Amino acid sequence: MNIIKLSWKNIVFKPWSLVLSMVLFGLGIGLIIFLFLLNNQLQDKFDKNLAEIDLVVGAKGSPLQLILCNMYHVDAPTGNIPIQSIKPFLNPNHPLIKNVVPLSLGDSYNGYRIVGTTFDFLDLYNAELDRGEHWYHDFDVVIGSNVAKTLGLKIGDEFQSSHGLIEDPNLVHDDAHGFKVIGVLKSTGSVIDQLILTSPKSIWDVHDHQGETTDSTEDGHEGHDHAADDHDHSDHQHSAEEAFTNADLLENSERDITSLLIKFKGRNYQALNMQRSINENTDMQAATPAIEINRLYSLMGVGLDALRAIAILISFVSGLSIFISLYNSLKERKYELALMRVMGSSQAKLFSLITMEGVLLALLGFIFGFLLAHGGMELMSEVMREKYRYNFSGWIFLKEELWVFLGALIVGLIASLIPAWAAYRTDIANTLADG
């Protein structure tokens, strides 16, 4: 019988001891792998959605909330800002600003956010059409790949938007003009995959009509009669040459939008000072995405470091458990090991036998922890997709897991060295005499 088979028979001879060592070791390994998976995917989402945006301008409030809402679309808006206030930023000849993208938020469909913006928004994420065309016409929408996949929407489908950013049938704009899907984007792996894009004018018109029918001014938009309900979809169309641009924002200076996403021409002193100038001299707020995300990382880092420390501690304790299990087993098997020596087994073979048992225990613990981590991540990904509309997965595999695998084997090997050395030095005559 070869040494691997013999080692296997020895460790399964006491199944409860095997299960205890495997579960304890697996918990530590699983937690370490889970943290790697979570951190890797979070960082990937954060980095992809930065989109080289230098500044976000919006209403006063929490700067982190401003970034999470307008770049990652996982929080509520801090409010609206009047277009009259942002006219200087929309100047195409601005000496500091390379590009500025407006966002109008506030409505959704089945939990997916509707974003009123210009075609420049697509360039931020290098997004391209998979099929259909862009939103040249009022109430036309282009949907992200995740929206199309999850909701089963296709070109030509129509729907009514809901007020707010949560899924609630009571908030549907039933008597406002419906939206029509006219394009679907290719998957980019970024936040745009989970958005519904249209023009800011479409967002305004929905709320204008709602305000008209309820005789109220909802969300700060003043109601006026544009007779949206007396015309079909074609009455809201413009020619392809009339796609909504920043120039159209300037012509609607009495309106509000949610935010501006700004890219600088260069990072000089004036550009870097713009954030402070806006915060100190206007009723608006400016936030730098990289700074706020790093701040979020630092807040999360404390918790992740604590979990990592706990995982290492569990792994250490489980290594100690493997050592105790092997050492106790060795005491009970001294006579057996002595007989093996009499039958011709070398000291090296006994040493290898015990170390192999330690490595096998560690390997079983790693397999259990590996499955636990990936299964747990997959379960968590369902919650994340449901709550935040982000795609996480438990079925990705990282190179760091190879290092965890090697580390697990080393822990098992180290835990078995003392018992293996004791087996190596087994005194045949005394052990047999003691019977």
DAJO-V177001 format. One record per pair of residues at least 6 apart in sequence whose C-alpha atoms are under 6 Angstrom apart, sorted by the first residue. I is the first residue (numbers start at 1). J is the second residue. D is the distance in Angstrom with one decimal. If there is no record, write none. Layout:
BEGIN
I_J_D, I_J_D
END
This chain:
BEGIN
3_353_6.0, 7_353_6.0, 7_357_5.2, 21_322_6.0, 22_365_4.2, 24_318_5.4, 25_315_5.6, 25_318_4.7, 25_365_5.1, 26_365_4.4, 26_366_5.6, 26_368_5.2, 26_369_3.9, 27_369_5.7, 28_311_4.6, 28_314_4.9, 28_315_4.7, 29_369_5.1, 30_369_3.8, 30_370_5.5, 30_372_5.7, 30_373_4.6, 31_311_5.7, 32_311_5.9, 33_373_5.9, 34_373_4.8, 48_190_5.9, 49_190_5.8, 51_124_5.5, 53_262_5.9, 53_263_5.2, 54_262_5.9, 54_263_5.2, 54_288_6.0, 55_262_5.1, 55_287_5.7, 55_288_4.8, 56_260_5.7, 56_261_4.8, 56_286_5.5, 56_287_5.4, 57_259_5.4, 57_260_5.1, 57_285_5.6, 57_286_4.4, 58_259_4.4, 58_284_5.8, 58_285_5.3, 59_78_5.6, 59_79_5.2, 59_80_5.7, 59_81_5.7, 59_284_4.9, 59_285_5.5, 60_284_5.3, 60_285_4.9, 61_78_5.7, 63_287_5.5, 64_292_5.6, 68_74_5.7, 68_75_5.7, 69_75_4.5, 69_76_5.7, 69_77_5.8, 74_388_5.9, 80_256_5.9, 80_257_5.5, 80_258_4.5, 81_256_5.4, 81_257_5.6, 81_258_5.9, 82_255_6.0, 82_256_4.3, 83_253_4.9, 83_255_5.9, 83_256_5.5, 84_253_4.9, 96_264_5.7, 96_265_5.6, 97_264_4.5, 97_265_5.5, 98_263_5.5, 98_264_5.0, 98_265_4.6, 99_262_5.9, 99_263_5.2, 100_261_5.6, 100_262_4.5, 101_260_5.5, 101_261_5.0, 102_117_5.6, 102_259_5.9, 102_260_4.5, 103_116_5.6, 103_117_5.1, 103_258_5.6, 103_259_5.3, 104_115_5.8, 104_116_4.6, 104_200_5.8, 104_257_4.9, 104_258_4.9, 105_115_5.4, 106_164_5.2, 107_114_5.6, 107_162_5.5, 107_163_4.7, 107_164_4.9, 107_165_5.8, 108_114_4.9, 108_161_5.6, 108_162_5.3, 108_165_5.4, 109_161_5.2, 109_162_5.8, 110_167_5.2, 111_166_5.2, 111_167_4.6, 113_195_5.5, 114_196_4.6, 114_197_5.9, 115_197_5.0, 116_198_4.9, 116_199_4.5, 116_200_4.0, 117_199_5.1, 117_200_5.5, 118_245_5.8, 128_185_5.7, 128_186_5.8, 129_184_5.9, 129_185_4.3, 129_186_5.7, 130_184_5.6, 130_185_4.9, 130_186_4.7, 131_183_5.7, 131_184_5.5, 132_182_5.6, 132_183_4.1, 133_182_6.0, 133_183_5.0, 135_141_5.5, 135_198_5.8, 136_240_5.7, 136_243_4.9, 137_237_4.4, 137_238_5.4, 138_202_5.4, 138_236_5.2, 138_237_5.6, 139_179_4.7, 139_202_5.3, 140_179_5.7, 140_180_4.9, 141_180_5.9, 141_181_5.0, 141_182_5.9, 141_197_5.3, 141_198_4.7, 142_181_6.0, 142_182_5.9, 142_183_4.4, 142_184_5.5, 142_196_5.9, 142_197_5.1, 143_184_5.0, 143_196_4.5, 144_184_6.0, 144_185_5.1, 144_192_5.9, 144_193_4.0, 144_194_5.2, 144_195_5.4, 145_185_5.6, 145_186_5.9, 145_187_5.3, 145_193_5.0, 146_193_5.2, 146_194_5.3, 147_194_5.4, 155_181_5.0, 155_182_5.0, 156_181_5.4, 157_180_5.8, 157_181_5.5, 158_179_5.4, 158_180_4.3, 159_178_5.4, 159_179_5.4, 160_178_4.7, 161_172_5.8, 161_173_5.8, 162_171_5.2, 162_172_3.9, 162_173_5.6, 163_171_5.3, 176_206_5.7, 176_209_5.8, 176_210_6.0, 208_223_4.5, 211_217_5.3, 211_218_5.9, 211_223_4.8, 212_223_5.1, 275_286_5.3, 279_285_5.1, 319_415_5.8, 323_415_4.6, 323_416_5.8, 327_419_5.2, 335_431_6.0, 338_428_5.1, 347_424_4.9, 350_424_5.9, 351_420_4.7, 351_424_5.3, 354_420_5.0, 355_413_5.9, 355_416_5.1, 355_420_6.0, 358_412_4.8, 358_413_5.7, 358_416_5.1, 359_409_5.6, 359_412_4.8, 359_413_5.5, 362_408_5.9, 362_409_5.7, 362_412_4.9, 374_394_4.7, 377_394_4.6, 378_393_5.5, 378_394_4.1, 381_392_4.8, 381_393_5.7, 385_391_5.7
END
